[in-house]
Amino acid sequence: MKKITLLLSFALIVFMNMLTAQTYKTRDGNIFFNPNKDQTHTDYASLSKEATAVLKVETSEVALLVPMKTFHFNNALLEEHFNENYLHTDKFPNATYKGKLIGFTKDMLTKDGVYNISSSGQVTLHGVTKDFSSPVKLEVKGKTATFNCVFKVKAEDYNIDIPGLVKPKLSEYTPLNATIVFQLN
C-alpha cells in the first residue's frame, strides 16, 4: 500500500510539472521578405509558409526553423538563383532562430489583447550565426497567439554574395516579416 501511495504521489508530481511546463509547437509560421529597393515592387519578394516554431512558456524561450527551399518566388529562375547561387540551400538547408522573449509572461496567453514585447537571441543563416534582437507584437485572441516580428538583415553580414548586376535593384537591408501562430490549449 505504501508503494502504491508513493507511486501515485510521484505520478501526480510529474503530471503537475507537465501542466506548468507548457510548450507550444506550430508549423503555421510565415516568413515574408522583399529585398527590392522600392518596396512597392515585389519582383524579388518571397514567402515561406512552412516555418516551424516552439515556445516554452515557463522560460520564455522560443525557437524557429525555416527550410530555405520553402521560399517561393513568382519567377522560377529567381527561385533557382536564390537556392543555388545566393543561399546555397543544399549546403545550408535551414535558417534558425533561438532566443528568449523579453517582457513575455505566461499570463499574456490567458487574456485577449495586444502586447509589445521583444526577442533576443541568435539567427543562423547561410552558415553564419549572429546576435539578434527585435520588437515583437503578440496578439492573443481566443485560443490563438500570433507573434509578429519585423526586422532587417544585410546579405553581406551572412556571407551572401549578390551579383553586381542585381545589387542596384536591392535594398542594403532586406526587411523580413515573421508571423508565427500558436494554437493555445
C-alpha positions as CSV (number, residue, x, y, z in Angstrom):
1,M,0.0,0.0,0.0
2,K,2.9,2.3,0.8
3,K,4.4,1.7,-2.6
4,I,1.1,2.4,-4.4
5,T,0.8,5.7,-2.4
6,L,4.4,6.6,-3.3
7,L,3.8,5.8,-6.9
8,L,0.6,7.8,-7.1
9,S,2.3,10.8,-5.4
10,F,5.2,10.6,-7.9
11,A,2.8,10.4,-10.9
12,L,0.8,13.4,-9.5
13,I,4.0,15.4,-9.2
14,V,5.1,14.5,-12.8
15,F,1.6,15.4,-14.1
16,M,1.6,18.8,-12.3
17,N,5.0,19.6,-13.7
18,M,3.7,18.8,-17.2
19,L,0.8,21.2,-16.7
20,T,3.0,24.0,-15.6
21,A,5.8,23.4,-18.1
22,Q,3.7,24.3,-21.2
23,T,5.3,24.1,-24.6
24,Y,3.6,25.1,-27.7
25,K,4.6,24.0,-31.2
26,T,3.4,25.1,-34.6
27,R,4.1,24.6,-38.3
28,D,2.0,27.7,-39.0
29,G,4.8,30.2,-39.5
30,N,5.1,32.6,-42.4
31,I,8.2,34.4,-43.3
32,F,8.0,37.1,-46.0
33,F,10.8,39.1,-47.4
34,N,11.0,41.8,-50.1
35,P,14.6,42.8,-50.8
36,N,13.6,45.4,-53.5
37,K,14.9,48.9,-53.0
38,D,11.5,50.2,-54.0
39,Q,9.2,48.3,-51.6
40,T,6.2,48.9,-53.9
41,H,7.7,46.4,-56.3
42,T,7.6,42.7,-55.4
43,D,9.9,41.4,-58.2
44,Y,12.2,39.6,-55.8
45,A,9.8,39.1,-52.9
46,S,9.2,35.7,-51.5
47,L,7.2,33.8,-48.9
48,S,7.6,30.6,-46.9
49,K,4.6,29.2,-45.2
50,E,6.5,26.3,-43.6
51,A,8.3,27.7,-40.6
52,T,8.3,25.6,-37.5
53,A,8.4,27.2,-34.1
54,V,8.5,26.2,-30.4
55,L,7.6,28.3,-27.4
56,K,8.5,27.2,-23.9
57,V,6.1,29.3,-21.8
58,E,7.8,29.0,-18.4
59,T,11.2,30.0,-19.6
60,S,10.1,32.4,-22.4
61,E,12.4,30.5,-24.8
62,V,11.5,30.5,-28.5
63,A,13.0,28.7,-31.5
64,L,12.2,28.9,-35.1
65,L,13.4,26.8,-38.1
66,V,12.7,27.8,-41.7
67,P,13.6,25.4,-44.6
68,M,15.2,27.7,-47.1
69,K,13.8,25.7,-50.1
70,T,10.2,26.6,-48.9
71,F,10.6,30.2,-50.1
72,H,8.7,30.5,-53.4
73,F,9.0,33.3,-55.9
74,N,6.8,34.5,-58.8
75,N,9.6,33.6,-61.2
76,A,11.1,30.0,-61.3
77,L,14.5,31.4,-62.4
78,L,14.7,33.7,-59.4
79,E,13.9,30.7,-57.1
80,E,16.6,28.7,-58.7
81,H,19.2,31.5,-58.3
82,F,18.1,32.0,-54.7
83,N,18.7,28.4,-53.9
84,E,21.8,27.6,-56.0
85,N,23.7,30.9,-56.2
86,Y,22.8,33.0,-53.2
87,L,21.7,30.9,-50.2
88,H,23.3,27.6,-51.3
89,T,20.4,25.7,-49.8
90,D,21.9,22.3,-50.5
91,K,24.7,23.2,-48.1
92,F,22.7,25.4,-45.8
93,P,19.2,24.0,-45.9
94,N,17.7,25.9,-42.9
95,A,17.7,29.3,-41.2
96,T,17.2,29.2,-37.4
97,Y,16.5,31.5,-34.5
98,K,17.0,30.6,-30.9
99,G,16.3,33.1,-28.2
100,K,14.1,34.5,-25.5
101,L,11.0,36.7,-25.4
102,I,11.8,39.7,-23.3
103,G,8.8,41.1,-21.3
104,F,6.7,38.0,-22.0
105,T,4.7,36.4,-19.2
106,K,2.5,33.3,-19.3
107,D,-0.4,35.4,-18.2
108,M,-0.4,37.1,-21.6
109,L,-1.7,33.9,-23.1
110,T,-4.7,33.8,-20.8
111,K,-6.5,37.0,-21.9
112,D,-7.2,38.6,-25.3
113,G,-5.0,41.6,-26.1
114,V,-2.1,43.0,-28.0
115,Y,1.3,43.1,-26.2
116,N,4.5,44.7,-27.2
117,I,7.5,42.7,-26.2
118,S,10.9,41.9,-27.7
119,S,13.0,39.0,-28.6
120,S,16.8,38.5,-28.2
121,G,18.9,35.6,-29.4
122,Q,20.8,34.3,-32.3
123,V,20.0,33.9,-36.0
124,T,21.8,31.3,-38.1
125,L,21.6,31.9,-41.9
126,H,23.9,30.7,-44.7
127,G,26.1,29.1,-42.1
128,V,26.7,32.3,-40.2
129,T,25.4,32.9,-36.6
130,K,24.7,36.5,-35.5
131,D,23.2,38.0,-32.4
132,F,19.6,39.3,-32.9
133,S,17.1,41.4,-31.2
134,S,13.9,42.9,-32.4
135,P,10.5,44.2,-31.2
136,V,7.7,41.6,-31.3
137,K,3.9,42.2,-31.3
138,L,2.0,39.4,-29.6
139,E,-1.8,39.3,-30.3
140,V,-3.9,36.9,-28.2
141,K,-7.4,36.2,-29.5
142,G,-9.4,33.3,-28.2
143,K,-7.3,30.2,-28.4
144,T,-4.7,31.7,-30.8
145,A,-1.5,33.6,-30.0
146,T,0.1,35.3,-33.0
147,F,3.7,36.6,-32.8
148,N,4.7,39.3,-35.4
149,C,8.3,40.3,-35.8
150,V,9.5,42.7,-38.5
151,F,13.3,43.1,-38.8
152,K,16.0,43.6,-41.4
153,V,19.1,41.6,-42.4
154,K,22.1,42.6,-44.5
155,A,23.1,39.9,-47.0
156,E,26.8,40.6,-46.6
157,D,26.6,40.0,-42.8
158,Y,25.7,36.4,-43.6
159,N,28.3,36.0,-46.4
160,I,25.6,36.1,-49.1
161,D,27.1,37.4,-52.3
162,I,24.8,39.5,-54.5
163,P,25.9,39.9,-58.1
164,G,26.7,43.5,-59.2
165,L,24.0,43.4,-61.9
166,V,21.2,42.8,-59.3
167,K,22.7,44.8,-56.4
168,P,21.4,48.3,-57.5
169,K,17.8,47.0,-57.5
170,L,18.0,45.7,-53.9
171,S,17.8,47.4,-50.6
172,E,21.0,47.3,-48.5
173,Y,19.0,45.8,-45.6
174,T,16.2,43.3,-46.5
175,P,13.1,43.7,-44.5
176,L,11.6,40.4,-43.2
177,N,8.2,39.8,-41.6
178,A,7.7,36.7,-39.5
179,T,4.2,35.8,-38.4
180,I,4.0,32.8,-36.1
181,V,0.7,31.4,-35.0
182,F,0.3,29.1,-31.9
183,Q,-2.9,27.3,-31.1
184,L,-3.4,27.6,-27.3
185,N,-4.9,24.8,-25.2
